[in-house]
Amino acid sequence: MANHFRFSTLLVHGGLEPGPAGATTVPIVQSSSFAYDTAEGLEDVFRGRQMGQVYTRIGNPTTESLERRLALLDGGVAALATSSGMAAITTAVMTIVRAGDEILSSSSLFGGTFSLFRDTLGNFGITTRFVDPLDLEGVRNAINERTRLLFVESIGNPKLDVPDLPALAKIAHDAGLPFLVDATVTTPYLATGGELGADIIIHSTSKYLNGTGNSIGGVIIDRGVFDWNSPLFPHFQPFYKKYRSFAFSARARKLIHKDVGGCPAPLNSFLMTEGIQTLALRMERHCSNALALARFLKSHPKVSWVKYPGLEDSPDHEVAKRLYGGRYGGLITFGTGDKPSAFRIINSLKLARNLANIGDAKTLVIHPASTICCDYSTEEKALMGVTEDLIRISVGIEDPQDIIDDFKQALE
Ligand SMILES: Cc1ncc(COP(=O)(O)O)c(C=O)c1O
């Protein structure tokens, strides 16, 4: 589909091609491999002389439809769908760095990404320097001759800080580095990758893009704007020579994704494609419900603190307002002083579900210090903004009064 349509139209029609017998949804092509009539035909596809599918680990028609839609939404030249958000981050980063290289990353990260960078990639000779993404001078000063990329979450999960992404993009680009943004929390609805200055955008599609909590997935979107013909990236040369502005996408899919194998199941690609259609409607409701709940919590005498960029007195409010057009996402964190009271509140909630996910239509809560961040030291938790009393809420799209009533009765 042509990319001149506006965002909400692309959500519904983007990337969709006419299906068999007039089907209006993308067919689920549940096949591991694709047959060719001749040996020459299959060789042509393998050698890149002809477009075509060969094997679902590398590409699949259902997944390709999802990829076309996601690329259109973020203004990318190409997208690569993966089996999870973590597979997307791993694949994107491994496409760029090699042993001996360094990643410069925001310290305000989802716990899994922190562990991937510090432990898993650390064990393969890739060092990550963690910096406060709000400290622009600190970020600039942390770049050295080994740095190969800058990685940031658009809104940190669960710290909920809001980095000035265009300013960070400039710092990365001044140093000749690609700027990678995990925009899971904001989605292309709050701002597209282009608006944020990202070269590569990553989403865990398990969250808001899917919106129903029925499947896990991820995506890497390449805006095709970074110049990979750079002495910092000699390993990109064969891909740059052949694919030019598609060099990143080609190296990601034809080398790392092919070898790592983090491909989505066709059924999950179908479920993602279906879920995305309602993203705009859901995000509006997530944002307005979250603002209403944050204001309620702020006014409650038993609540010690609330963090939500939509609150006018939040230190992140101005940047968030500028970048995301007056919408602040669906995540709130708050505390009531200690872990026992956090547990009491979670145990008293009747509507909100206690589980390790965000971005579902349903309101969700979790106590990160004892769950998703339980393996980290107190210092590491502090880096991620996780205190012992912190409850993270992923505000759903239910009636806002029912959500507020649930927290009201739990607090009381
Ligand atoms: C910001 C962010 N990025 C990445 C991930 C990882 O995504 P997935 O669970 O789909 O692997 C998460 C998961 O919570 C996340 O919140």
The ligand as an SDF file (V2000), in Angstrom:
LIG
                    3D

 16 16  0  0  0  0  0  0  0  0999 V2000
   10.9420   -1.4370   26.8920 C   0  0  0  0  0  0  0  0  0  0  0  0
   11.0140   -2.9120   26.6270 C   0  0  0  0  0  0  0  0  0  0  0  0
   11.8290   -3.3580   25.6770 N   0  0  0  0  0  0  0  0  0  0  0  0
   11.9370   -4.6770   25.4110 C   0  0  0  0  0  0  0  0  0  0  0  0
   11.2150   -5.6030   26.1100 C   0  0  0  0  0  0  0  0  0  0  0  0
   11.3690   -7.0640   25.7830 C   0  0  0  0  0  0  0  0  0  0  0  0
   10.2920   -7.4800   25.0180 O   0  0  0  0  0  0  0  0  0  0  0  0
    9.7820   -9.0150   24.9490 P   0  0  0  0  0  0  0  0  0  0  0  0
    9.2050   -9.3310   26.2810 O   0  0  0  0  0  0  0  0  0  0  0  0
    8.7890   -8.9900   23.8390 O   0  0  0  0  0  0  0  0  0  0  0  0
   10.9770   -9.8390   24.6450 O   0  0  0  0  0  0  0  0  0  0  0  0
   10.3390   -5.1820   27.0990 C   0  0  0  0  0  0  0  0  0  0  0  0
    9.5430   -6.1730   27.8650 C   0  0  0  0  0  0  0  0  0  0  0  0
    8.9450   -5.8610   28.8670 O   0  0  0  0  0  0  0  0  0  0  0  0
   10.2400   -3.7940   27.3690 C   0  0  0  0  0  0  0  0  0  0  0  0
    9.4130   -3.3380   28.3210 O   0  0  0  0  0  0  0  0  0  0  0  0
  1  2  1  0
  2  3  1  0
  2 15  2  0
  3  4  2  0
  4  5  1  0
  5  6  1  0
  5 12  2  0
  6  7  1  0
  7  8  1  0
  8  9  2  0
  8 10  1  0
  8 11  1  0
 12 13  1  0
 12 15  1  0
 13 14  2  0
 15 16  1  0
M  END
$$$$
